[in-house]
Amino acid sequence: MSRLAIQPLTRRDVRRAAAVIAKCTPVSRHLKAAQLKALLKLETNLLLTAWWDGELVGTGRAARVVMPGSAPAHRAPDGWYLLGVNVLPSHRRLGVGDALVRARLAWMRQRTHEAWFFTRRSNEASLALHRPYGFEVVREHFWFPGTPFEEGEAVLLRAAL
């Protein structure tokens, strides 16, 4: 039996998933749990969990994003995005993040011909994780709703599926 399993997030596991995200990012666990419950209801979202020997150790999200009409001209394009991979520090470099990327891209291939993702320019681990899947930088100056990036701090990447 494999030590790693990727599964859809269920309502039963929302609190555990929120705890994993809170350990990986500066966000309130309670706020994230409420957000996860709301996202579970959307058909344009995929929320995955990564389990290592029965322990929830990672999460990943993919979603269709449509930019608001009021968005600035340098907005990222509408499309299907890989969003929010979170892996507990104790389980990094074990293939968990890669398995979450593969599973989300497989889901996206059923819906679109291209995938998008963005990250901080300085996040070499994220760039290296996505590079084998053909992601290439397409923009260095863009706006995406809800992101805390300063101008030029992040890069927008695209891959053909």
C-alpha positions as CSV (number, residue, x, y, z in Angstrom):
1,M,0.0,0.0,0.0
2,S,1.2,3.5,-0.9
3,R,2.2,5.8,1.9
4,L,0.7,8.8,-0.1
5,A,-2.9,9.2,-1.2
6,I,-4.5,12.2,-2.9
7,Q,-8.3,12.6,-2.2
8,P,-11.0,15.2,-2.6
9,L,-11.6,17.4,0.5
10,T,-14.7,16.4,2.4
11,R,-16.7,18.4,4.9
12,R,-15.5,16.0,7.6
13,D,-11.8,17.0,6.9
14,V,-12.2,20.7,6.6
15,R,-10.9,21.5,10.1
16,R,-7.8,19.3,9.6
17,A,-7.2,20.8,6.2
18,A,-7.5,24.3,7.6
19,A,-5.0,23.4,10.3
20,V,-2.5,22.3,7.7
21,I,-3.0,25.5,5.7
22,A,-2.5,27.6,8.9
23,K,0.8,25.8,9.6
24,C,2.0,26.7,6.1
25,T,0.7,30.2,5.6
26,P,0.0,33.2,7.9
27,V,-3.8,32.8,8.0
28,S,-6.3,32.1,10.7
29,R,-7.3,28.4,10.9
30,H,-10.9,29.4,11.6
31,L,-11.1,31.9,8.7
32,K,-9.7,29.3,6.3
33,A,-12.1,26.6,7.5
34,A,-15.0,28.9,6.7
35,Q,-13.5,29.6,3.3
36,L,-13.0,26.0,2.6
37,K,-16.6,25.1,3.4
38,A,-17.8,27.8,1.0
39,L,-15.4,26.6,-1.8
40,L,-16.6,23.0,-1.4
41,K,-20.0,24.1,-2.8
42,L,-18.6,25.5,-6.0
43,E,-18.4,23.3,-9.1
44,T,-15.6,25.3,-10.6
45,N,-13.3,24.5,-7.6
46,L,-11.3,21.4,-6.9
47,L,-10.0,21.0,-3.3
48,L,-7.7,18.1,-2.7
49,T,-6.0,16.6,0.4
50,A,-2.8,14.7,0.6
51,W,-2.6,11.9,3.2
52,W,0.7,10.3,4.3
53,D,0.1,7.0,6.2
54,G,-3.3,8.2,7.2
55,E,-2.3,11.7,8.3
56,L,-3.5,14.8,6.4
57,V,-0.2,16.5,5.4
58,G,-1.1,18.7,2.4
59,T,-3.8,20.5,0.4
60,G,-4.2,21.8,-3.1
61,R,-6.8,23.8,-5.0
62,A,-7.6,24.4,-8.6
63,A,-10.3,26.8,-9.8
64,R,-11.9,28.6,-12.7
65,V,-11.2,32.3,-12.1
66,V,-13.1,35.1,-13.9
67,M,-11.7,38.5,-13.3
68,P,-14.1,41.2,-12.2
69,G,-15.1,43.8,-14.7
70,S,-13.7,46.5,-12.5
71,A,-10.2,44.9,-12.5
72,P,-7.3,47.0,-13.8
73,A,-6.1,46.6,-17.4
74,H,-3.0,44.6,-16.3
75,R,-5.2,41.9,-14.7
76,A,-4.3,38.2,-15.1
77,P,-6.5,36.5,-17.7
78,D,-9.6,34.5,-17.0
79,G,-8.8,30.9,-16.8
80,W,-8.2,27.7,-14.8
81,Y,-5.7,28.3,-12.1
82,L,-3.6,26.1,-9.7
83,L,-4.0,27.8,-6.4
84,G,-2.7,27.2,-2.9
85,V,-0.5,24.1,-2.5
86,N,0.3,23.6,1.1
87,V,2.5,20.8,2.5
88,L,3.5,20.5,6.1
89,P,7.2,21.2,6.5
90,S,7.8,17.7,7.9
91,H,6.5,16.2,4.6
92,R,8.2,18.4,2.0
93,R,10.5,17.0,-0.6
94,L,8.7,13.6,-0.4
95,G,6.6,14.0,-3.6
96,V,3.5,15.3,-1.9
97,G,3.5,18.7,-3.7
98,D,4.2,17.0,-7.0
99,A,1.3,14.5,-6.5
100,L,-1.0,17.5,-5.8
101,V,0.1,19.3,-9.0
102,R,-0.4,16.1,-11.1
103,A,-3.9,15.4,-9.7
104,R,-5.0,19.0,-10.2
105,L,-3.7,19.1,-13.7
106,A,-5.4,15.8,-14.6
107,W,-8.7,17.4,-13.4
108,M,-8.1,20.6,-15.3
109,R,-7.3,18.6,-18.6
110,Q,-11.0,17.6,-18.6
111,R,-12.0,21.3,-18.6
112,T,-9.5,23.3,-20.5
113,H,-6.4,23.3,-22.8
114,E,-4.2,25.5,-20.6
115,A,-3.4,26.0,-16.9
116,W,-2.3,29.1,-15.1
117,F,-0.5,29.6,-11.8
118,F,1.4,32.4,-10.1
119,T,3.9,32.7,-7.3
120,R,6.5,35.0,-5.8
121,R,9.4,35.5,-8.1
122,S,11.7,34.4,-5.2
123,N,9.8,31.2,-4.6
124,E,12.3,28.8,-6.3
125,A,10.6,25.7,-4.7
126,S,7.3,26.5,-6.3
127,L,8.9,27.4,-9.7
128,A,10.9,24.1,-9.6
129,L,7.8,22.1,-8.7
130,H,5.8,23.4,-11.7
131,R,8.6,23.6,-14.3
132,P,8.4,19.9,-15.3
133,Y,4.8,20.4,-16.3
134,G,5.7,23.0,-18.9
135,F,4.9,26.1,-17.0
136,E,6.5,29.2,-18.4
137,V,6.5,32.8,-17.3
138,V,4.2,34.9,-19.4
139,R,3.9,38.0,-17.3
140,E,5.8,39.7,-14.5
141,H,3.4,42.6,-13.9
142,F,-0.2,41.6,-13.3
143,W,-3.1,42.0,-10.9
144,F,-5.0,39.0,-9.4
145,P,-7.8,39.5,-6.9
146,G,-7.0,39.0,-3.3
147,T,-3.2,38.6,-3.6
148,P,-0.8,40.6,-1.4
149,F,1.9,41.0,-4.1
150,E,3.7,44.2,-4.6
151,E,4.1,45.3,-8.3
152,G,6.7,43.0,-9.9
153,E,7.0,40.7,-6.9
154,A,5.2,37.8,-8.5
155,V,5.3,36.0,-11.8
156,L,2.3,34.6,-13.8
157,L,2.9,31.2,-15.6
158,R,1.0,29.2,-18.2
159,A,1.2,25.6,-19.4
160,A,-0.5,23.9,-22.3
161,L,-2.4,20.8,-21.3
